[in-house]
Amino acid sequence: MSQDASSGSSASITAISPTQGPTTGGTLVTITGSGFTGATAVQFGVVGANPVTVTDTEVTVLSPAQALGTVDVRVNVPTGLSPVVTADQFTYAVPQTENAVFAIVNKTGVPDDLVYVKFLGAQINAGSVAQTYGDAQPLGTGSATSTASYSLAAMTATIPGAPASLGALPTFAINDYSGGRIYFSLGAALNSTTIPAAQNPDDPDFNTVYAYVEPSVFPNATLGSTNLDASYVDFVGIPISIAIRNLADGSLANPPANNPLSSPSGMSLFDALTGDANVPTGTVVAASTVANAGTFGITGTARILSPSLYVPTMIANAQPYHDWTSSGGLIDTLQQQGTSLSVASYTTIDSGVSVSLGTLFGFAGSPGSTIATAWSQGQSYALTATAVSDLNPSGANPRIPTLQGVPGMILSGNGGVVGDFSVYLKNTDLDQPSGIYGANPPYIVDWTADPGGATAYPQTQIENDLAGRVVGDLLAGFNFGWAASTRVVADHATATGTASALAGTVFDVASGTLAQQQIGQLSTGQLFYLLSLQPDTATLAQWFGASIQPNQPTLYNNYASDFQSLTKAYNMAFTDRLQGPSDPDMFFTPSPDIYVEITLLPGAYKATTRPV
């Protein structure tokens, strides 16, 4: 080993993985060894980078951009720089386009020639590497994406490089598809060339059984993090399970980051939801697909709509979204008790474990904001939220005259880049049922630190910027039952037998600095971290909803709480705030060594073979 003679470092590197990445940077590199506690930076040659995570034996870091070539890698610890393993440890290469390979396992009970795949909501972009299905057949790209349907039978082929024991599976390979959905339908190809209206009886696909996954697949790692989730935001159709497997033998490449089902049978999810008192009456859509010239039929349940996705004339007496503003409800309780809530990022996890700004629980940034560029930048944020009877008493704030005498929520604080600002939400808008997560309220941003003059910015819906993140954090906390929860972290962990998941963290029952806090006194970022420490769905269920608000059904989202206890799929409870084992998104790096397995499971529909 070579050693920086001036450092006197006690740290030691034993391995780096991977050892190569593109010149544009962005490769997540894992450095293993010892003595890394307190590491402040990682040197790639002469260019430094902030660690993503740090423990005594492992550092992860995103490689910085550099020119072609190889460089030494050293970890900057308080006592100096760690030694390197070899003279050249990390190689910068030209970014390569790599297909993500998908294989489908059909357990629906419907034959492969009557199960269809369609790409909707975005187009597959043509690139330098062919995107294919089955036996190297070209996928439709551009405008052809939304008009082409593929049966599983037509997509079936052996995966190149896979062992014979894996057999032939429906398969496709893509490298540039994001912002859309991949739909699976039973008995008939979808008619729609856009997103089908799952709640509209006049939609031509209304009675067809279908479900979808949401992928973000990019030509190379520098353009974004490739990921996939099974999304049940709008409805539950075909239960879906996802895993990443090694191509060499089909074994799991990593523990399944997204396994939507809490039991082996997909039917259990439907049974639990259809029997759930919190599922509004009439949200079950019946299936009536007749296929294969009448010799095969599908009846029963096509899907179960989330409370947020409904047609009032179709669903009798439906409560589309939890009623936060009724008498005795959450907002009333917060106002009567004078409770203040903390909506804040949480970018430092624990002593010796740091997270780069925005990596986990802070704002991650977006392409653009309707307010100003500064609102799209990654930054820390800390605001206090209060429920008030008058958002603008006596019209004292001339920038928000329409809010005088209006009850609602005020969030005031600052962002690390934008400075001081406030967000105002009217009570009448908090129950807005449409759109993202079944909660998409309009709000007003009062940017008191506006460099162009203090200005208020009305937003008609949640925007993907800092203010939108803050509103989403608040509503996520509402869904999970955090607001007004008086359960003490340590007491609740002991009572529920979940203390082991908190050991060694700031929530450690014995010594954690936050262990004696009431759950409702935690910031949203701290709450999301606490939830993300839970190792599985069953344990996670002990930290939200009825578990932390016993006998208080008006203080959390009943449907979202019940649903979350059944699945780790992406759903209306703002589950994108969860990370670790609770994360509904499954992140992976496309590679010739792995493939993505999508398993379509049995549902409440009935597949019937009729006599010819």
Buried (B, 14 or more C-beta within 10 A) or exposed (E): EEBBEEBEBEBBBEEBEBBEBBBBBBBBBBBBBBBBBBBEBBBBBEEBBBBBBBBBEBBBBBBBBBEEEBBBBBBBBEEBBBBBBEEBBBEBEEBEBBBBBBBBBBBBBBBBBBBBBBBBBBBBBBBEBBBBBBEEEEBBBEEBBBEBBBBBBBBBBBBEEBEEEBEBBBBBBBBBBBEBBBBBBBBBBBEBEEBBBBBEEEBEBBBBBBBBBBBBBBBBBBBEEBBBBBBBBBBBBBBBBBBBBBBEEBEEBEEBBBBBBBEEBBBBBBBBBBEBEBBBEBBBBEBBBBBBEEEBBBBBBBBBBBBBBBBEEBBEEBBBBBBBBEEEBBBBBBBEEEBEBBBBBBBBBBEEBBBBBBBBBBBEBBEEBBBBEBBBBBBBBBBBBBBBEBBBEEEEBEBBEEBBEBBBBBBBBBBBBBEBBBBBBBBEBBBBBBEBBBBBBBBBBBBBEBEEEBEBBEBEBBBBBBBBBBBBBBBBBBBBBBBBBEBBBBEBBEEBEBBEBBBBBBBBBEEBEBBEBBBBBBBBBBBBBBBBBBBEBEBBBBBBBBBBBEEBBBBBBBBBBBBBBBBBBBBBBBBBBBBEBBBBBBBBBBBEEBBBBBBBBBBBBEBEEEEE
